[in-house]
Amino acid sequence: MASSPVPLLSGLWRTGSGPGGDGRVVKGSLLLVLVVVHLVGSVWAQSEQTPCPLSCECSDIARTVKCVNKTLHEVPRNLPAYVKNLFITYNNISTLQETSFNEVLTNLSNLGLSNNQLEDLGRHTFRNLPALRHLDLSNNKLAYVSDLAFQVGGDLSSPLLELHLSSSLYNESMIFFMAGALQNGSLRNLRKLDLSGNNLMYLPTGMFSSLPSLKHLDLSNNTLVSVRSGIFTHLESLETLDLRQNFLKNLKNTTLLDFSSQPGLSVFLGDNSWVCDCEIEPFLTWLKDTTIVKDSSSLLCSDPEKMQNVSLLSVKVSDLECPPFIMDTSLQTSYVFLGIVLALIGVIFLLVLYLNRKGIKKWIYNIRDACRDHMEGYHYRYEINADPRLTNLSTNSDV
């Protein structure tokens, strides 16, 4: 149907170019109309071939499909093959499995799945998305993530370049599941990883060891109290490390050496709980000599009280004081409490024995008599067997 106007327009073009008319003007006008009608027909034909799911909005020109706030419980079926950007957000999709994307979408590169109350991310979830580059799973409640969740090819490969997991983990312990998915080698092409806002207190050893292409790592807005040495050692391409809005009190020498060994690295450490006592001296010295920390001028002391809100760069080593030694009496208190409990149990046990002394005494006598009778039986049998005059007596007879 899109090409039906062509013969008619061709005829008009021939009529307008005859003698006695302005053939050039008519020819140009009709040619323009022909091109417009042909384009409209092509777009109409393409839209007829790739219908849009009922719960989504599709734009074939922008190659985008949006399924936003439609109370969906699963990924829509029959998505158009042209889709490059797919946004399925603010729905109720709790599980993604291998069959969730049952069609091969060779053009899909940007997938948004944020705000879906997503809990379970199964193996090979994105196997039919070979061109996937950007994946947003933020603001979900992931309680399980398979080690093979991001695997696309049979060689554990994944085309992902950016992975957004901000506020996506059910609780801080789920970081171990996520660490397994990051460590299996499928995300070797990943360049940006966002783990902000997950209340992380701990980063498993070797968590980032299989991400050699990672350039930007966001760990802000968590509850990290320390950074273990070697955790970023294998990130040779790392350019940006965001550790703002955590509970860091100090950084050890080994961690500072890790930072210094990575040329071109930019670290952000603002909004942390820096304790300005004598133990922070190595960090202060390093901070004043390095250009790695890009927000060093905004770092402030939080303790002790007289140093609160003082810039770390302005603190002098002579101003640092060691905290007073306080003997830890909690362990001694625990031992005293344990001794009291054991003494109470012993008193109760002795009281029970005293109240049941007659029954216990009778029980002991019964056991003694039974043992005596048993031993006498053995002794009598021995005497019979040892007497040569009783050799013909059966050893199985009862006396």
QUIUR-V53425 format. One line per field, one symbol per residue. ss: DSSP state (a for helix, b for strand, c for the rest). psi: psi as a letter, one per 30 degrees, with the letter a starting at -180 (. if undefined). burial: b if it has 9 or more other ideal C-beta (glycine too) atoms within 8 Angstrom, else e. Layout:
# QUIUR-V53425
ss->???
psi->???
burial->???
This chain:
# QUIUR-V53425
ss->ccccaaaaaaaaaaaaccccccaaaaaaaaaaaaaaaaaaaaaaaaaaacccccccbbbccccbbbccccccccccccccccccbbbcccccccbbcccccccccccccbbbcccccccbbccccccccccccbbbcccccbcbbccccccccccccccccbbbccccbccaaaaaaaaaaaaccccccccbbbcccccccccccccccccccccbbbcccccccccccccccccccccbbbccccccccccaaaaaaaacccccbbbcccccbbccaaaaaaaaaaaacccbccaaacbbbbcaaacccbaaaccaaaccccccccccaaaaaaaaaaaaaaaaaaaaaaaaaacaaaaaaaaaaaaaaaaaaaaaaaaaaaaaacaaaccccccccc
psi->ffgefeeeeeeeeeefglkglieeeeeeeeeeeeeeeeeeeeeeeefefilkkeglkkjfefhkkkikhghkflkklhkkffkejkjilhahjfkkafgeifkjjffjfjkjhlhghkekjakhegfgifgkekkjglhahkfkjkfgegkelfgglkgkekjjhkhfkelffffeeeeeefffffhffkfkkjglhghkfkjkkgegfgifgkekkjglhahkfljkkffgegifgkekjjglhahkflkleeeeeeeffjkgkkkkglhlikjiaffgeeeeeeefflgejfheffklkfllefgkgkkeffkkeffkkkkkkkkjgeeeeeeeeeeeeeeeeeeeeeeeeefgeeeeeeeeeeeeeeeeeeeeeeeeeeeeffjffhffkkfglk.
burial->ebeebbeebeebbeebbeeeeebeebbeebbebbeebbebbbbbbbbeebebbeebebebeebbbebbeeebeebbeebbbbbbbbbbbebebbbbeeebbebebebbbbbbbbbbbbbbbbbbbbbbbbbbbbbbbbebbbebbbbbbbbbeeebbbbbbbbbbbbbbeebebbebbbbbbbbebbbbbbbbbbbebebeebeeebbebbbbbbbbbbbebbbeebebebbebbebbebbbbbebebbbebeebbbbbbebeebbbbbbebebbbbeebbbbbbbbeebebbebbeebbbebbeebbebbbbebeeeebeeeeeeeeeeeeeeeeeeeeeeeeeeeeeeeebeeeeeebeeeeeeeeeeeeeeeeeeebbeebeeeeeeeeeeeeeee
